């Protein structure tokens, strides 16, 4: 294990319920530089439980940066100051002895705070349900190379599919726009042959639900791309815009 | 109509409105700057050119109306976006880390845009109304500008607003390409640079007029 422990001041958002008024609770903590931010919260919770107090509610699952459950805002940045890093992979060695951290939930009208650091991200699920899939029966596994896809297209589609749906784009955006998320979900299908039959219905359906769920409009600040733990490119937003115009020009059926 | 309405009220439709109207406004500014720079050709040259534009007045009037509609629609949609986006994101973080992930130009579009709108109302009221309805038979349009910018408050006001117009366009140009769906790994950085160059040319070009006239008001050689 590396250097000696560091002392941090942690201001952590506490909120009893969606309706309750939230506040920052201050914790002074000596911590190993090898601990991740979630392990710091675990340690604080152990102490709180030992003292018979209510532990801090926060979400986490895989703790290896692939599930997207652990969204926290650390010092004003979703997933903290390191680029392309999820909260769970942010270790305390990135902070100095004596640093003060503000740990908050994602803030957006579309993401209601449920308790402490947990927000309701079901808006994303609703967008996905509206069109983030291909609706064929898969049947048995097809032979390889039956459908040819160029390397470049496959790469771009996989880059878009890297989105873990954590919501950092919405949290980073000054307008709480979900366009990076929706752009990625639209693109991963729009780039592949399997996505073509439903391409234009998909983009219209997903954008419609996005707008209905109180996400803001994109003003191209690109804060989403800068904060995305998977480095999803705003190219995907441009592709979604393009597909949306084309959809409105081409299709006549969808309202 | 319902379909069109639905499109223009969608989040992406509004982006398209901002992009297309914005591009037309940039085009207008380019023509406006070309006319303004004729001031450097001296009173005779400038007055002749204004008179020439005066001779195609009906066409100019139609263009003015179209321009006004574009400008109003751009401003209206911009303010609507601002209001809706404020509702979508009412609570700010304890630590403001905006400068870590976005440019100041992109974050201040509503502020610079509003300042430009206020400026435009004042600008129309002072210069446009004077040119169109207040010349009292005189054709010395050059003199109007000269007197206007001899006042340090006017000169400073115009100068400052031109900086903000530069800020606004610096973000707007590349943003319109993104909104229209054209983003490219190789070309988008070039588009961004072109936008910055256009912003600088327009800001410096327009700002040079108040600076020049304020300078010659002190007896400097024109």
Interface residues (C-beta under 8 A of the other chain):
Chain A: X11 X24 X73 X75 X76 X77 X81 X102 X104 X107 X108 X109 X110 X172 X173 X174 X175 X176 X177 X179 X207 X208 X210 X211 X214 X215 X216 X217 X218 X219 X220 X221 X222 X223 X226 X227 X234 X235 X237 X238 X239 X240 X241 X242 X243 X244 X245 X248 X255
Chain B: X2 X3 X6 X7 X10 X11 X12 X14 X15 X16 X81 X84 X85 X87 X88 X89 X90 X91 X92 X93 X94 X95 X96 X97 X98 X100 X101 X102 X103 X106 X107 X109 X171 X174 X175 X178 X179 X180 X181 X182 X183 X184 X185
